[in-house]
Amino acid sequence: MKFEIQPYNDRFKEQLILVWEDSVRATHHFLAAADIDYYKTIVSGIDFNSFPVFCLIETETDTVGGFMGIADYKIEMLFLAPEHIGKGLGKTLLNFAINELDVDKVDVNEQNQSAVNFYSKFGFVRYDRTDKDDEGKDYPILKMKLENVANKI
């Protein structure tokens, strides 16, 4: 399979939401099912044209394998379809974000240890923590920043 990074296009919206949901169900085991449904409603209502969003598109099938959204030099969301996790595609997106978009921050659910480890591996360090997420739910968030520019991947 060959993937390329493409800017978001409305034709990808349904696939993007499906990738988000499948990824969250596969990786966010700490979330209650009702909370996943709650967050899905929020994600479904996002105007993905209102901020930079990039999709990993499988070139032969024109399908979304993953995506990320960026705001103020921070990764706001990065999700991969479960079948693509652990195959280097997250690194591809992160590399693009750091080297092409000058991203240097990310917020991560504290309970999503695999994501914390992923970002740590590439030089992100914790600089703050909140007890609740942006929706006021009891899911602590770690605020991470790239330790120094020399860590670009």
Z-matrix of the N, CA and C atoms (Angstrom, degrees):
N
C 1 1.445
C 2 1.521 1 110.05
N 3 1.308 2 114.68 1 137.42
C 4 1.458 3 120.12 2 176.72
C 5 1.519 4 108.92 3 -116.48
N 6 1.323 5 115.06 4 133.35
C 7 1.460 6 121.36 5 -179.83
C 8 1.521 7 109.68 6 -118.27
N 9 1.320 8 114.94 7 149.59
C 10 1.458 9 120.04 8 170.45
C 11 1.521 10 108.65 9 -135.20
N 12 1.317 11 114.70 10 150.05
C 13 1.462 12 120.62 11 178.79
C 14 1.521 13 108.06 12 -86.30
N 15 1.328 14 115.25 13 126.36
C 16 1.465 15 121.39 14 178.91
C 17 1.526 16 109.12 15 -129.28
N 18 1.328 17 116.84 16 146.97
C 19 1.465 18 118.91 17 172.84
C 20 1.521 19 109.88 18 -61.52
N 21 1.315 20 116.06 19 149.98
C 22 1.464 21 121.78 20 178.43
C 23 1.523 22 110.78 21 -55.06
N 24 1.321 23 113.96 22 141.96
C 25 1.462 24 122.86 23 173.75
C 26 1.520 25 106.24 24 -134.93
N 27 1.323 26 117.30 25 142.67
C 28 1.470 27 120.35 26 -177.19
C 29 1.524 28 113.07 27 -55.55
N 30 1.318 29 117.85 28 -24.97
C 31 1.469 30 119.14 29 179.74
C 32 1.532 31 111.94 30 -65.86
N 33 1.346 32 116.17 31 -15.55
C 34 1.462 33 120.90 32 -179.89
C 35 1.531 34 113.52 33 -92.38
N 36 1.335 35 118.92 34 -5.89
C 37 1.469 36 120.39 35 -168.65
C 38 1.527 37 112.99 36 -57.69
N 39 1.327 38 118.93 37 -49.68
C 40 1.473 39 119.81 38 -178.37
C 41 1.518 40 111.19 39 -61.28
N 42 1.332 41 117.11 40 -42.39
C 43 1.462 42 120.59 41 178.48
C 44 1.527 43 110.87 42 -63.99
N 45 1.314 44 115.95 43 -40.40
C 46 1.454 45 121.03 44 -179.14
C 47 1.528 46 110.66 45 -60.95
N 48 1.309 47 116.59 46 -44.51
C 49 1.467 48 120.50 47 179.80
C 50 1.528 49 110.25 48 -66.31
N 51 1.317 50 117.15 49 -38.15
C 52 1.463 51 120.76 50 177.08
C 53 1.531 52 110.66 51 -64.72
N 54 1.327 53 117.05 52 -43.83
C 55 1.468 54 120.48 53 176.77
C 56 1.526 55 109.59 54 -59.90
N 57 1.340 56 116.99 55 -44.67
C 58 1.465 57 120.40 56 178.87
C 59 1.529 58 110.19 57 -56.59
N 60 1.341 59 116.50 58 -52.16
C 61 1.464 60 119.84 59 -176.15
C 62 1.526 61 111.79 60 -63.72
N 63 1.324 62 117.54 61 -46.39
C 64 1.468 63 120.30 62 -179.78
C 65 1.526 64 110.88 63 -61.88
N 66 1.322 65 116.33 64 -41.06
C 67 1.458 66 120.72 65 179.91
C 68 1.524 67 111.19 66 -65.05
N 69 1.321 68 116.58 67 -45.63
C 70 1.467 69 120.49 68 -179.99
C 71 1.524 70 110.68 69 -62.86
N 72 1.320 71 117.29 70 -43.98
C 73 1.472 72 119.65 71 179.42
C 74 1.524 73 111.62 72 -63.89
N 75 1.326 74 117.26 73 -30.87
C 76 1.464 75 121.20 74 -178.54
C 77 1.528 76 113.06 75 -83.56
N 78 1.326 77 117.89 76 -24.14
C 79 1.468 78 119.73 77 -171.41
C 80 1.521 79 115.09 78 -121.83
N 81 1.310 80 117.80 79 -19.80
C 82 1.465 81 121.17 80 -175.91
C 83 1.536 82 109.87 81 -106.36
N 84 1.332 83 115.80 82 61.07
C 85 1.468 84 121.20 83 -175.51
C 86 1.525 85 112.47 84 -63.62
N 87 1.294 86 117.50 85 -17.55
C 88 1.462 87 122.35 86 -179.81
C 89 1.528 88 112.55 87 -77.61
N 90 1.328 89 118.08 88 -15.58
C 91 1.467 90 120.93 89 -179.52
C 92 1.524 91 111.07 90 -80.70
N 93 1.311 92 116.40 91 135.97
C 94 1.466 93 120.91 92 172.84
C 95 1.528 94 108.36 93 -69.50
N 96 1.334 95 116.37 94 148.58
C 97 1.467 96 121.15 95 -179.33
C 98 1.526 97 111.39 96 -56.07
N 99 1.330 98 116.53 97 -39.93
C 100 1.470 99 120.09 98 179.44
C 101 1.527 100 110.89 99 -63.98
N 102 1.328 101 116.79 100 -34.30
C 103 1.464 102 119.64 101 178.21
C 104 1.527 103 111.28 102 -70.81
N 105 1.320 104 117.13 103 -37.22
C 106 1.472 105 119.39 104 175.94
C 107 1.521 106 109.60 105 -60.39
N 108 1.322 107 116.80 106 -44.61
C 109 1.470 108 120.29 107 177.82
C 110 1.526 109 110.82 108 -61.73
N 111 1.320 110 116.60 109 -40.43
C 112 1.465 111 121.64 110 178.62
C 113 1.531 112 110.49 111 -61.22
N 114 1.337 113 116.17 112 -49.37
C 115 1.462 114 119.97 113 -179.49
C 116 1.527 115 111.48 114 -66.34
N 117 1.331 116 116.89 115 -33.62
C 118 1.472 117 119.71 116 178.64
C 119 1.528 118 110.47 117 -61.67
N 120 1.319 119 116.95 118 -38.65
C 121 1.465 120 120.59 119 176.82
C 122 1.526 121 110.10 120 -60.79
N 123 1.314 122 116.40 121 -42.14
C 124 1.469 123 120.74 122 178.64
C 125 1.528 124 110.44 123 -64.75
N 126 1.329 125 116.47 124 -49.00
C 127 1.469 126 120.56 125 -178.75
C 128 1.525 127 110.72 126 -61.44
N 129 1.317 128 116.87 127 -40.17
C 130 1.466 129 120.78 128 -179.90
C 131 1.525 130 112.08 129 -63.10
N 132 1.321 131 116.84 130 -26.64
C 133 1.461 132 121.09 131 -179.00
C 134 1.521 133 114.71 132 -90.02
N 135 1.317 134 116.95 133 -1.98
C 136 1.467 135 120.20 134 -178.89
C 137 1.527 136 110.27 135 -71.66
N 138 1.319 137 115.49 136 137.27
C 139 1.464 138 120.90 137 170.82
C 140 1.528 139 106.51 138 -88.44
N 141 1.314 140 116.22 139 99.57
C 142 1.461 141 120.88 140 -175.92
C 143 1.524 142 113.10 141 -72.27
N 144 1.326 143 116.44 142 -2.22
C 145 1.462 144 120.51 143 173.66
C 146 1.526 145 111.80 144 -89.80
N 147 1.338 146 117.48 145 -6.23
C 148 1.463 147 120.67 146 -173.98
C 149 1.531 148 113.46 147 -88.64
N 150 1.318 149 117.75 148 -4.15
C 151 1.460 150 122.41 149 176.80
C 152 1.523 151 107.31 150 -155.10
N 153 1.330 152 118.21 151 162.66
C 154 1.460 153 119.64 152 -177.58
C 155 1.530 154 112.34 153 -66.55
N 156 1.319 155 115.73 154 121.15
C 157 1.463 156 123.18 155 176.02
C 158 1.523 157 106.95 156 -128.21
N 159 1.320 158 115.32 157 134.63
C 160 1.455 159 121.09 158 -179.75
C 161 1.520 160 109.00 159 -124.99
N 162 1.321 161 115.42 160 136.41
C 163 1.457 162 121.83 161 -177.04
C 164 1.520 163 109.80 162 -112.71
N 165 1.326 164 116.04 163 141.39
C 166 1.458 165 121.89 164 169.93
C 167 1.520 166 106.24 165 -88.50
N 168 1.316 167 116.57 166 112.40
C 169 1.454 168 121.36 167 -175.02
C 170 1.520 169 109.48 168 -107.95
N 171 1.336 170 115.80 169 126.56
C 172 1.463 171 121.38 170 174.04
C 173 1.522 172 105.80 171 -73.64
N 174 1.323 173 116.26 172 117.23
C 175 1.461 174 120.76 173 -166.57
C 176 1.527 175 114.31 174 -66.56
N 177 1.318 176 118.46 175 -34.69
C 178 1.472 177 119.77 176 -177.98
C 179 1.520 178 112.52 177 -73.66
N 180 1.327 179 117.00 178 -33.32
C 181 1.471 180 120.21 179 -175.07
C 182 1.526 181 113.23 180 -107.79
N 183 1.333 182 117.60 181 -7.84
C 184 1.465 183 122.98 182 -177.71
C 185 1.531 184 111.04 183 56.84
N 186 1.335 185 115.97 184 40.42
C 187 1.459 186 120.74 185 179.90
C 188 1.528 187 110.40 186 -112.21
N 189 1.326 188 114.93 187 152.27
C 190 1.462 189 122.23 188 -179.30
C 191 1.527 190 109.50 189 -82.20
N 192 1.330 191 115.95 190 122.00
C 193 1.457 192 121.10 191 175.76
C 194 1.517 193 112.22 192 -100.08
N 195 1.322 194 116.13 193 -14.98
C 196 1.455 195 122.10 194 179.90
C 197 1.513 196 109.54 195 179.42
N 198 1.327 197 115.32 196 171.86
C 199 1.463 198 119.44 197 179.39
C 200 1.517 199 110.06 198 -162.04
N 201 1.325 200 114.50 199 163.32
C 202 1.463 201 120.48 200 173.48
C 203 1.520 202 108.84 201 -146.22
N 204 1.337 203 114.26 202 149.92
C 205 1.455 204 121.84 203 175.67
C 206 1.513 205 109.15 204 -120.63
N 207 1.325 206 116.02 205 140.73
C 208 1.458 207 122.58 206 -174.09
C 209 1.528 208 109.73 207 -124.66
N 210 1.321 209 116.93 208 140.43
C 211 1.469 210 121.57 209 171.83
C 212 1.525 211 108.39 210 -150.44
N 213 1.307 212 116.50 211 132.61
C 214 1.469 213 121.60 212 177.53
C 215 1.525 214 112.64 213 51.42
N 216 1.326 215 116.40 214 46.87
C 217 1.466 216 123.09 215 177.34
C 218 1.528 217 112.69 216 62.44
N 219 1.320 218 116.60 217 25.99
C 220 1.464 219 121.65 218 -179.56
C 221 1.523 220 109.46 219 -129.57
N 222 1.321 221 115.89 220 138.40
C 223 1.459 222 120.48 221 172.80
C 224 1.520 223 106.94 222 -74.26
N 225 1.312 224 116.32 223 116.08
C 226 1.462 225 121.99 224 178.67
C 227 1.521 226 111.25 225 -89.24
N 228 1.321 227 115.97 226 -27.13
C 229 1.461 228 120.90 227 178.42
C 230 1.516 229 108.53 228 -159.58
N 231 1.316 230 115.68 229 140.00
C 232 1.458 231 122.21 230 173.15
C 233 1.519 232 106.05 231 -147.97
N 234 1.328 233 115.49 232 115.89
C 235 1.460 234 121.17 233 -176.84
C 236 1.518 235 109.72 234 -137.02
N 237 1.327 236 115.21 235 141.72
C 238 1.459 237 122.35 236 175.67
C 239 1.514 238 109.17 237 -120.87
N 240 1.330 239 115.80 238 146.29
C 241 1.459 240 119.49 239 171.23
C 242 1.529 241 107.22 240 -59.18
N 243 1.338 242 118.27 241 139.34
C 244 1.467 243 120.65 242 -174.82
C 245 1.526 244 114.17 243 -52.00
N 246 1.320 245 117.34 244 -35.78
C 247 1.469 246 119.71 245 -178.44
C 248 1.530 247 112.51 246 -69.87
N 249 1.321 248 118.01 247 -10.93
C 250 1.465 249 121.44 248 -179.83
C 251 1.526 250 113.14 249 -107.16
N 252 1.324 251 117.30 250 -2.15
C 253 1.466 252 120.79 251 179.15
C 254 1.529 253 109.15 252 -69.46
N 255 1.329 254 116.00 253 136.86
C 256 1.459 255 121.10 254 177.53
C 257 1.516 256 114.43 255 83.88
N 258 1.327 257 117.47 256 13.40
C 259 1.468 258 121.20 257 -177.61
C 260 1.527 259 112.84 258 -116.15
N 261 1.325 260 116.84 259 13.87
C 262 1.458 261 120.36 260 176.52
C 263 1.518 262 115.47 261 91.66
N 264 1.325 263 117.45 262 -1.54
C 265 1.464 264 119.48 263 -177.67
C 266 1.528 265 112.07 264 -75.86
N 267 1.320 266 117.28 265 -33.23
C 268 1.462 267 119.94 266 174.36
C 269 1.522 268 110.15 267 -62.91
N 270 1.320 269 116.16 268 -41.49
C 271 1.464 270 120.83 269 176.61
C 272 1.527 271 110.38 270 -62.14
N 273 1.330 272 117.00 271 -39.60
C 274 1.465 273 120.82 272 178.34
C 275 1.523 274 110.54 273 -59.76
N 276 1.340 275 116.82 274 -47.65
C 277 1.464 276 120.45 275 178.95
C 278 1.528 277 111.36 276 -64.59
N 279 1.331 278 116.66 277 -44.03
C 280 1.464 279 120.40 278 -178.91
C 281 1.528 280 110.85 279 -63.95
N 282 1.312 281 116.82 280 -42.20
C 283 1.460 282 121.62 281 177.44
C 284 1.528 283 110.46 282 -58.80
N 285 1.319 284 116.74 283 -45.06
C 286 1.463 285 121.65 284 177.86
C 287 1.531 286 110.19 285 -61.52
N 288 1.323 287 116.45 286 -45.07
C 289 1.467 288 120.94 287 -178.43
C 290 1.528 289 111.55 288 -61.44
N 291 1.317 290 116.57 289 -44.35
C 292 1.465 291 120.76 290 -177.49
C 293 1.525 292 111.48 291 -73.07
N 294 1.312 293 116.49 292 -48.74
C 295 1.461 294 120.42 293 -171.67
C 296 1.522 295 114.70 294 -84.30
N 297 1.310 296 117.70 295 -28.38
C 298 1.469 297 120.27 296 -178.05
C 299 1.530 298 112.79 297 -102.92
N 300 1.328 299 116.88 298 -28.46
C 301 1.466 300 120.61 299 -174.44
C 302 1.526 301 112.91 300 -114.59
N 303 1.334 302 116.62 301 1.02
C 304 1.472 303 122.83 302 179.10
C 305 1.524 304 113.66 303 58.58
N 306 1.313 305 116.79 304 31.55
C 307 1.462 306 121.32 305 176.87
C 308 1.523 307 109.09 306 -66.92
N 309 1.335 308 115.62 307 138.35
C 310 1.463 309 119.22 308 177.60
C 311 1.526 310 113.05 309 -140.58
N 312 1.346 311 116.93 310 10.45
C 313 1.469 312 120.03 311 179.35
C 314 1.522 313 110.41 312 -141.64
N 315 1.322 314 114.09 313 156.94
C 316 1.461 315 121.59 314 174.93
C 317 1.523 316 107.86 315 -157.61
N 318 1.324 317 116.62 316 146.04
C 319 1.467 318 122.38 317 170.97
C 320 1.517 319 107.42 318 -106.53
N 321 1.336 320 116.56 319 136.44
C 322 1.458 321 121.64 320 -175.58
C 323 1.523 322 109.14 321 -133.01
N 324 1.328 323 116.49 322 138.64
C 325 1.462 324 119.52 323 171.88
C 326 1.527 325 108.40 324 -60.77
N 327 1.321 326 116.36 325 125.70
C 328 1.463 327 120.93 326 -179.39
C 329 1.529 328 111.49 327 -56.67
N 330 1.329 329 116.40 328 -34.77
C 331 1.463 330 120.74 329 -177.15
C 332 1.530 331 112.98 330 -78.63
N 333 1.321 332 117.93 331 -8.09
C 334 1.460 333 121.78 332 177.58
C 335 1.531 334 107.78 333 -92.80
N 336 1.333 335 114.97 334 75.29
C 337 1.460 336 120.62 335 -172.54
C 338 1.522 337 112.55 336 -61.56
N 339 1.324 338 118.19 337 -33.04
C 340 1.466 339 119.04 338 179.43
C 341 1.529 340 110.69 339 -65.20
N 342 1.330 341 117.93 340 -36.69
C 343 1.469 342 120.66 341 177.26
C 344 1.526 343 110.49 342 -70.17
N 345 1.324 344 117.02 343 -41.73
C 346 1.466 345 120.51 344 177.27
C 347 1.530 346 109.23 345 -58.36
N 348 1.325 347 116.72 346 -45.93
C 349 1.468 348 121.09 347 179.48
C 350 1.527 349 111.42 348 -63.51
N 351 1.330 350 116.35 349 -41.19
C 352 1.466 351 121.63 350 179.88
C 353 1.527 352 110.37 351 -58.13
N 354 1.316 353 117.02 352 -53.16
C 355 1.464 354 119.74 353 -178.16
C 356 1.525 355 111.45 354 -67.45
N 357 1.326 356 117.47 355 -36.77
C 358 1.469 357 120.80 356 178.09
C 359 1.524 358 110.75 357 -61.26
N 360 1.315 359 116.12 358 -40.37
C 361 1.468 360 122.00 359 -179.78
C 362 1.527 361 111.54 360 -57.66
N 363 1.319 362 116.64 361 -29.74
C 364 1.459 363 120.93 362 -177.70
C 365 1.526 364 113.23 363 -101.56
N 366 1.334 365 116.25 364 17.57
C 367 1.453 366 120.11 365 170.77
C 368 1.515 367 116.36 366 97.89
N 369 1.331 368 117.60 367 6.76
C 370 1.459 369 119.55 368 176.63
C 371 1.525 370 109.06 369 -83.70
N 372 1.331 371 115.56 370 138.77
C 373 1.461 372 121.35 371 178.91
C 374 1.524 373 109.12 372 -126.73
N 375 1.314 374 114.44 373 150.97
C 376 1.466 375 120.15 374 178.91
C 377 1.523 376 109.60 375 -72.18
N 378 1.340 377 115.15 376 133.37
C 379 1.462 378 118.79 377 174.62
C 380 1.521 379 112.22 378 -123.80
N 381 1.331 380 117.47 379 -9.07
C 382 1.459 381 120.35 380 178.68
C 383 1.525 382 108.36 381 -163.32
N 384 1.327 383 115.28 382 166.73
C 385 1.464 384 121.79 383 179.42
C 386 1.520 385 108.17 384 -148.22
N 387 1.322 386 115.76 385 140.80
C 388 1.461 387 120.64 386 172.61
C 389 1.524 388 108.25 387 -117.86
N 390 1.318 389 116.80 388 148.44
C 391 1.463 390 120.86 389 179.96
C 392 1.521 391 112.46 390 -75.51
N 393 1.329 392 115.94 391 -22.86
C 394 1.465 393 120.94 392 -176.70
C 395 1.520 394 109.39 393 -128.74
N 396 1.338 395 115.24 394 158.59
C 397 1.457 396 118.90 395 175.92
C 398 1.527 397 110.09 396 -82.03
N 399 1.320 398 116.50 397 -175.70
C 400 1.471 399 120.79 398 -176.79
C 401 1.523 400 113.31 399 -65.09
N 402 1.319 401 117.12 400 -18.68
C 403 1.465 402 121.61 401 178.86
C 404 1.523 403 111.83 402 -93.40
N 405 1.334 404 116.92 403 2.76
C 406 1.458 405 121.10 404 179.11
C 407 1.515 406 113.75 405 81.07
N 408 1.324 407 116.69 406 12.69
C 409 1.467 408 120.49 407 178.99
C 410 1.526 409 109.61 408 -88.14
N 411 1.328 410 115.54 409 157.07
C 412 1.462 411 121.87 410 -174.87
C 413 1.527 412 112.79 411 -78.42
N 414 1.312 413 115.65 412 56.73
C 415 1.459 414 122.37 413 174.72
C 416 1.529 415 106.74 414 -122.99
N 417 1.348 416 117.02 415 98.11
C 418 1.465 417 120.65 416 -176.12
C 419 1.535 418 112.34 417 -58.06
N 420 1.315 419 114.79 418 145.44
C 421 1.461 420 122.20 419 -179.25
C 422 1.525 421 109.08 420 -117.17
N 423 1.330 422 115.50 421 132.46
C 424 1.458 423 121.25 422 171.97
C 425 1.515 424 107.91 423 -97.50
N 426 1.304 425 116.11 424 127.68
C 427 1.461 426 121.42 425 175.04
C 428 1.527 427 106.08 426 -94.67
N 429 1.332 428 115.19 427 123.45
C 430 1.459 429 120.58 428 -175.94
C 431 1.525 430 109.60 429 -122.69
N 432 1.336 431 115.06 430 148.75
C 433 1.463 432 119.71 431 176.55
C 434 1.522 433 108.89 432 -135.01
N 435 1.310 434 114.81 433 153.98
C 436 1.454 435 120.40 434 177.37
C 437 1.521 436 107.93 435 -67.31
N 438 1.327 437 115.64 436 124.79
C 439 1.464 438 120.35 437 -172.72
C 440 1.523 439 112.10 438 -57.76
N 441 1.320 440 117.22 439 -45.32
C 442 1.467 441 120.33 440 173.23
C 443 1.517 442 108.93 441 -159.65
N 444 1.298 443 115.37 442 159.77
C 445 1.459 444 120.92 443 -174.37
C 446 1.522 445 111.32 444 -62.32
N 447 1.311 446 117.82 445 -24.36
C 448 1.461 447 120.91 446 179.41
C 449 1.522 448 111.85 447 -64.17
N 450 1.336 449 116.63 448 -16.11
C 451 1.460 450 120.35 449 -179.78
C 452 1.521 451 113.04 450 -81.75
N 453 1.315 452 118.30 451 4.38
C 454 1.465 453 119.66 452 179.74
C 455 1.520 454 109.16 453 -53.70
N 456 1.308 455 114.24 454 139.44
C 457 1.465 456 119.29 455 -176.13
C 458 1.510 457 111.33 456 -100.86
